[in-house]
Amino acid sequence: MFLTLVMAGVASADAASVAPHRAVYDLTLSRAGGNSSVTSATGRLAFEVQGSACEGWTVSFRMATRYQPATADASIIDTQSTSFEGGDALDYRYQIKETINGEVKEDKRISVTRASVDKAADGVVHGEEDNAFVVPSATVLPMQHQLRLMGLGESGGGRDSSVIYDGSDGPKTFRVISFVGKAKPAGTIYRDTSNPEAAPLKGLAAWPMVISYYPETGGEELPDYQVSFDMYENGVATGVTLDYGTFALTGKLTKLEMLKASACP
């Protein structure tokens, strides 16, 4: 991962928007609970988003992390993905490749299309044999969701509950509960004002966000996964925490490059 509310989930010219950018975060272990086998972890997360609401969004993601268990050899998990999401949220393409210690564990392509944002979508996991699936009606796509949360921040913050499809778990969707806090005024996040790499964020406010992912069905009290961060008005996140339940990683922004934006006609 992984968004006033954009009506029907479609970004418009006067709605919240994400500036094209490339960001890199260094990852370190911030917490390991009693049930965790992880004693140390380091890694890097790179994220790039390009496009606009009119031409669609292309997102590239790579996360490589070295985990050291207490009683086994270290392992390196390298996850790379790319996605394209139409600006109207009617089509979505996703590709992921994951290796563990250099051995490919997952390599798949997925495409999803729908007639309107409130309708069910037809999905296909592409391979030697294509596997079709259906995404439930009114499911939200990743950029759709980010824009929704940013719009919620612009209106003063609050809670959002959505069913999201991002392709990371094949045909599965997630029930996602998000909390967006009131805006932090520009220049009040010392972590970023003292970081030269965060200079492009100067003069921008940010919203604290906590996003929790649950299985779509079931009444689990604890999420499978939770991410928290400060989301700036241009869509750049800092102070990232990735909480996997038994352990958590913290991401420090180490590089930020704002990319050329394409104006909508």
N, C-alpha and C positions, 0 to 999 in steps of 0.2 A: 506498500500500500504501500490510502490509502486517500465539506462542501457546502434588504429582503430576499426569500426563497424564489428560485427561478420557476416561474409558472410552468407547470407540466414538465418540469425538469429540463427545459431547454434554455440555454443561456441567451440573453438578448443584449443589445448594445449597452443598455444602462444597468445591467446586472453585474454582480461580482464577476471578476475575471482573473485568470491566471496568466502572469507574464512568462513568456518562454525563458527558461533558465536551465543551467546545469549546476548541480550542487553535489559536493562530496562530503561525507561524514566519516570520521574515524570512530570505530565502535570499541567499547570496552565493557567488561562485565561490571554491572553496578549492584547486582544482588544475586545471591544464590541461596535458596531456601534449604531447609533440612532434608527435603526429599529430592534435591537436585544432585545429579552426579557430576555436574560441571563445576570444576574448581577454578578455571580461568578461561577467558575468551577474549580474543582481539579480532578486529576485522575492519572492513571498509564497505561503505554503502555509497553507490553513485547513482544519481537520479537526474534524468534529463527530460524536459517537457518542451515540445514545440507545437505550434499551430495556433488556432483561434476558434472561436465559437462558430465562425462561418465555414472554415475549411476543415474542421476537425482537429483532434489532438493526437499527437504521436508521443508516446511515453517510453523511454528506455530505462531499465532498472538493472543494476547488478549489485549483489551483496555476496562478498566472500568473507568467511569467518572461520577462524581456527579455534576449535573447542578442545579443551583438555579435561577429560574425565578423571576422577580420582583413582580409578583402578584399571585404566586401559590406555592405549596409545591415543595421541591426539588425532583429530580428524579435521579436514578442511572441507567445508561445504561451500560450493560456489553456485549461486543461482543467478541466471541471466534471463531477462524477459523483455519483450517489446510488445506494445499494444497500439492499436489505432481505434479511436472512438469518434464516430461522426458527431459533428457539432449539434445535430438534431437528436442525438442519442438513439438512432434507429439501427445503426450497425456497429459491430465491435469485432475486432480481430486481435488475437492474442497468441503469442508464441513464447514457450518457456523451455529452458534447458538447465538441468541441475546435475552437477557432478559431486561425488563424495570421494575425496582423495584421488581425483582425476578420472574416476570411473563414472560413466554416464548412468544416472539413475532415472532420469525423466527427460523426455524430449518430445514435445507435442505442439500441435497447432490447433487452434480453435477459431471458429467463426460463428457469429450470432447476428441475426437480422430480425427486425420486427416492423410491422406496418405503422404502428404508432406507439408512443411511450407508455400508454396504458394497456397495451395488448401483450399477450404472451409472445415470446420470441422463439424462433427456430434456431437451434444450435447444432453444430457438427464438430466432433473431435476427429480431426483428419489423421489418417494413418494408412497402413496397408489395406485396412478395411475401415471406412468411415463409420463412426457411431453417432447417430442422431439423438438429440435430446431436446427437451422443451424448457425454456426459462419462464417461470410464472409471470402472469400479467403484473404490470406496475413495478417490476423489479428495476432497481436503479443501477446504472453503470458507474465506474469509478470516478470519472471526471464530473459526471452529473452529481455525484454525491459530494465531491469536494466543493463544487460551486454552491450546492445547497447549504452546506455548513458555513461557507463564507457569507452567504446571504443571511443566514441566521445570525452570524456575528454582527453584520451591519445593522440588523434590527434590534440589537441589544443582547443577543445570546439566548440560550435556552437548550432544550432537549430535542433530539431528533431520533426517530425510530424508523429504520428502513430495511428492506430486503435488498441485498446487493449481490450482483454477479460480477466477478472479476477474472474468472478463468483459472485461478490459481489451484483450484481443486476439481478440475474437470467440469462435470455438469452441475456441481453443487452450488447452491446459493447460501448466503449467510444472513442471519438476523443481526443487525448492527445497531447498537445503542450509542449515541454520541451526545456529549455535553460540550457546549460552547460557552465560555465565560465572557464577561464584559471586556471590552477592548482595553489593552494596556497602552497608554499613550506613547507616542514616539519618544525614543530616547530613554525609556525607563527600564529596559532589560539590560542590566549591566553585562551579562554574559555576551551580548551582541555588541553593545557600544564599545566594549574593550577588545573586540575581535576585529582586526583589520579586514579579514575576509568578508565580514558582514557589512562593509561600507555601503553597498547598494541598498541596504535596508534603512539607512539613515532617513529620518523624517517620516517613517511609516509606523502606523499603529499595528498591533498584533492581537490576536485572540487566542487565549489558552483553550486547547481542545483535548478531550479524552474520548477515544473511539474504541468500543469493545465489540468483539466478534463472537457470536454464538452460533451453534447449529440452528438451521432454520426451524427445525422441529424439536420439541423437548423444552422442559422448563428448567434447564440448568441455571443455577444461581451464579456460578463463576464462569467468566468467558473463557473460550479456548485461547484467546490472544487479545492483547490490549496495546494500543499505541497512544502516546500522548506527546504533545509538542505545542509550541507557539506558532500559529499560522499568521504570517504577515499579510497585509492588504493586497500584495502582489502575488500571493500564493506560495511564497517561499516559507519552508518550515525550519525552525531551529529548536534546540533543546529537546531533541528526539529521544524518547524512551520506548523500547520494544520489550514488552512484558509477556513472557511465555508461560507464566504461572510459577514454575519451579525456579526460574531464573529470569533476569532482565538485563538488557543491554542498553547503554546510553550512547547516543551519537552526537559528536561535537562537529559543528560545521568547520571544515578545513579549507574549502574552496567554494566560491560562488561566482558564477559568470552569467550575466544577463545576456540573453540572445536576442537577435533581431526579431521584432514582432511584425507580423503581417496584418495590415489594416483590413478590416472587413469592408467590402464595397458598399 
